[in-house]
């Protein structure tokens, strides 16, 4: 048999959604075509779930209740000790008491790094500004220096290090979030969040973009990013877009 290592269960779970199952999940192995470092393993196990009629506010509530409840059930309280720097060093404390802190990505980044990023994130002006900001703060961003990659590197330098206790970093720019729906009050941003604990990302979620025309346009943007050399830019299959025309979520 010819077998493949899958990168995600997403398409199959969404087929169940459009088939009438309101809530679906799977816990299983994924194999991503990405690099490896101390905080990122391309071979990993994930819990992936989808909820029809829910948005990222609902998902934040579910996430908060799940993580805090799990820690309390296992340890009897919300505060744990973790040997983040090795067993020969003093452990740190991580407090899972809800509610978790929520910080706006762009606003908090501008405050932490003393920036004033042009709000048209897709513009050449924004890209040049961020290239200069990375150079000024000694933040390395290998080619291609797309705006999305530059923002991600700056967030890693200034925001992720602040997130020892569970923290939601919310409302990512559209240019960083091709599968997320526009924010209902700001079309430059999306309804997306990431959860960081002990400075590492554990969860990524968003209100799903289910407009096939928007999906096709964003897929074209991602394809251009791949052509520029961004090997981690993910493109959507045409059949994926068509599925939302026939069965919108």
Secondary structure, 3 states (H helix, E strand, C coil): CCCCCCCCCHHHHHHHHHCCCCEEEEEEEEECCCCCECCECCEEEEEEEEECCCCHHHHHHHHHHHHHHHHHHHHCCCEEEECCCCCCCCCEEEECCCCCEEEEHHHHHHHHHCCCCCCCCCCHHHHHHHHHHHHHCCCCCCCCCCHHHHHHHHHHHHCHHHCCCCEEEECCEHHHCCCECEECCEEEEECEEEEEECCEEEEEEECECCCHHHHHHHHHHHHHHHHCCCCCCCCCCHHHHHHHHHCCC
